[in-house]
């Protein structure tokens, strides 16, 4: 992989990192403790609020995992290992990295 391609993927990863950070900022309020709304009395409204809170926390966890994959991809770039499968050492196709630059394995190793 040449320097131009590495720079391209670095920009993609930075863009992904910024987007995750912005999503975290927007979603912060939806993860707060559920308060009973006195105007909407009943268990259904509280259950709905708790379900929304659980979904927000699950989404946050997925963003956290994506952030870790981005950090790992930057680390592989710094070590000169980006674009190579961490399992078998073969090149990861550029089209696969274009879809998700955080991927660390080739298709063969990813499929088991």
C-alpha positions, 0 to 999 in steps of 0.5 A, a space after each residue: 500500500 502506498 503513502 497516498 492510499 494510507 493518507 486516504 484511509 487516515 482521512 476516512 478514519 478521522 472522519 469516522 472518529 469525528 462522526 462518532 464523537 458528534 453522535 456521542 454528544 447528541 445522544 448523551 441525554 438519551 442515556 440519563 436515568 429515566 424520570 417518571 413523567 407526571 403528565 404521562 401516568 402509567 407503566 407503558 410510558 415508563 417502560 417505553 422510556 426505559 426501552 429507549 434508554 436501553 437502546 441508547 446505551 446499546 448504541 453507545 456500546 457499538 460506538 465504543 467498539 467502533 472507536 476501539 477499531 479505529 484506534 487499532 487501525 491507526 495503530 496498524 498504520 503507525 506500525 506499517 501493518 495496515 492493509 495486511 490481515 492480522 490472521 494470515 498476513 495476506 493483503 486485504 483488498 482495497 475494496 474491502 478497506 474502502 467499505 470499512 477501513 477498520 477491518 483487520 482481516 481478509 475475507 477468508 479469515 473473517 469467514 472462518 
